[in-house]
């Protein structure tokens, strides 16, 4: 039971760290273009010109 004294604050801290990281990603615009990467895969920009 003594290990819960260490594990519970660590789990809460990591959860809050992940939440703050996600909120930062939302604020910085990381999720603005959700379809751009999917369409970029389909482009043929890497093919050599003939």
MOTA-V757850 format. One record per residue. N is the residue number from 1. RES is the residue in one letter. PHI is phi in whole degrees, -180 to 180 (* if undefined). OMEGA is omega in whole degrees, -180 to 180 (999 if undefined). D_FIRST is the distance of its C-alpha to the first C-alpha in Angstrom with 1 decimal. Layout:
{{N | RES | PHI | OMEGA | D_FIRST} {N | RES | PHI | OMEGA | D_FIRST}}
//
This chain:
{{1 | X | * | -180 | 0.0} {2 | X | -67 | -179 | 3.8} {3 | X | -69 | 178 | 5.4} {4 | X | -64 | 178 | 5.6} {5 | X | -63 | 179 | 7.6} {6 | X | -92 | -174 | 9.9} {7 | X | -73 | -178 | 10.2} {8 | X | -64 | 177 | 11.1} {9 | X | -65 | 178 | 13.9} {10 | X | -66 | 179 | 15.0} {11 | X | -66 | 177 | 15.5} {12 | X | -66 | 179 | 17.2} {13 | X | -64 | 178 | 19.3} {14 | X | -67 | 177 | 20.4} {15 | X | -65 | 177 | 21.3} {16 | X | -67 | 177 | 23.3} {17 | X | -63 | 177 | 24.9} {18 | X | -65 | 178 | 26.0} {19 | X | -65 | 178 | 27.3} {20 | X | -66 | 176 | 29.3} {21 | X | -64 | 178 | 30.7} {22 | X | -67 | 179 | 31.8} {23 | X | -64 | 177 | 33.4} {24 | X | -64 | 180 | 35.2} {25 | X | -64 | 177 | 36.5} {26 | X | -66 | -178 | 37.9} {27 | X | -68 | -177 | 39.5} {28 | X | -86 | 174 | 41.1} {29 | X | 86 | -179 | 42.7} {30 | X | -69 | -176 | 40.9} {31 | X | -109 | -178 | 41.2} {32 | X | -72 | -177 | 44.8} {33 | X | -109 | -176 | 46.6} {34 | X | -82 | -179 | 44.7} {35 | X | -104 | -178 | 47.8} {36 | X | -65 | -180 | 49.4} {37 | X | -68 | 180 | 47.5} {38 | X | -66 | 179 | 48.2} {39 | X | -80 | 179 | 51.9} {40 | X | -67 | 179 | 52.0} {41 | X | -66 | -175 | 51.1} {42 | X | -81 | -177 | 54.2} {43 | X | -75 | -178 | 56.6} {44 | X | -105 | -178 | 58.9} {45 | X | -72 | -176 | 58.9} {46 | X | -88 | 179 | 58.2} {47 | X | -77 | 180 | 61.3} {48 | X | -69 | 178 | 64.3} {49 | X | -78 | -179 | 67.3} {50 | X | -99 | 999 | 70.5}}
//
